[in-house]
Amino acid sequence: MRNNWFFSDPHLSHEKFLTFHDDMGHPIRPFKDIDEMDEHIIEQWNSVVRDGDNAYMMGDITFELGERFDGIMARMKGRKRLILGNHDDPKNPDLMKHFKKAMIWRVFGEYNFVVSHIPIAKECFHRTTAFNLHGHTHVRELSDRAYINNCCELTNYRPRHLDEVLQIIKDRS
């Protein structure tokens, strides 16, 4: 069985994102510039993901398609799958060429969770799932324990392994 990794909201090369702050006024991303941010994300990614692993990028990959993005994606290991985010265009070949598959969500019924970019309303969970691994909310956690925020700001910009997700589910069950 391949390793499965989950990673959300990298906003690669998104310069304006470096100006965003949390509710306490602290910068959401503590990087001096996009070069430092992108390099940190690549290093953290490659510290755990291997070439044969399945790596689910859970949306909001980049606004900056082109040569820079192509270079970043080429350096990131794994068999990349895209869970579409609100900023991702599935009709854009410059984005999609980097992914083996793209989907709106992915149900892991055997493990009791569904993966999405935006949190899914509980009444829309698949009948075999009780948890939602999601992105989109960045540093904001939802109060319901059924929602697991997987935004990269909360994982030190390192993808989460399936085993880590399953431990969270066990702890919350």
Phi, psi and omega in degrees: 000135179288154170288141175244130181237152183226135186208132184229145169063050178292331182046050182304135177059021181270092186299319182297332180299332180291350178263356183281145182234156176278184182295342180265359180089006179273144177301136178292323180239118186271047182251147181286331180199176183290333177297313179297317180297308182299317180297319179297317179298314179299315180298314180296317178302305185289347177289341182233322184280135177249164187305321182274356183286150170275126182236110180271114174267116191267045170094165181053061185284306182194159167256347189254076177282152179137201187300317180299312180297317178303318179295319179296311183296325178295330181278340183274124185286168172099168176266099189280134174236143184251123166265115189297132175257174182292346178255006184256131181256107182292349179268357182269110182296335179292334174273309190293338181296346182268359186236138177291324181213158173222142182206164178281321176208169177221122179271127172249069185301325180294343180245002173076027177214160176238141180255134178210168174279296179275138178307137181267139175301138185304324180292350178258359176302147174297149184299343180261010183232147177237356182228153179233112172274120189221172173236218171077323187270359178052249185269002180267122178267144173275147185287336181284125183293351178285346182255127179244110181283120182248021179299143188298335178297333182267353181243019184056034176064024178246133176301150177265133177282153177309318180300323177294318178298315181295327176292319177300314179300315179300315180296331182266351183277000000 
